[in-house]
Amino acid sequence: MNLLLSIGRAISALFFTVVGWLLSKLKTANERAKTAEEDVRELAKASQAQAERERSHEKRVEEIASDNLSDDRVSELLSTYPPENTQTTRTQPPQSRN
């Protein structure tokens, strides 16, 4: 009888250990999913901001290319250009292709 009671307790302990392990894995997976969702939202915002910058750039280029602008307006458009569109990460001039 004591042997059966000991086996029952061991099985019960093993069961609760496995359930605890599974719950911790589920919690970790849930946290990863939340992080992934946040990353997706942030990427969507960045993509939207990039698209807006590209649209703004295209409008400026079209306005400058229209030849209906005074030199002052062209200077104004170029001087108010957003910094992210005027800065470059290139450290050396492009190499000419022969």
Phi, psi and omega in degrees: 000317178296325179295316179295321178295319179294319179295318178298317178295319180296317179296318179297316179297317179297318179301311182291330175294315180295317179298317178298318179296315179297320178295322178293321177295320178296318178298316179298316179296321179296317179296320178296320179296319178297317179297318179296320178297318178296319178298318180297317179297317180294319177296322178296319178296316180296320179295319179295318179295320179295318179297320178295319178297320179295319178297317179298318179298314180298319178297317179296316180298315179298319180294318179294321183285348184290347180063012178257014185254147174281163178299326179296319180293320178297316178299319179296315180299318181288325182285336180262014179297137180300141182303325182294341179264351181252341181273149179228155178259000181290132181258342179230150178295153179298145178279137179287145179262130179250000000 
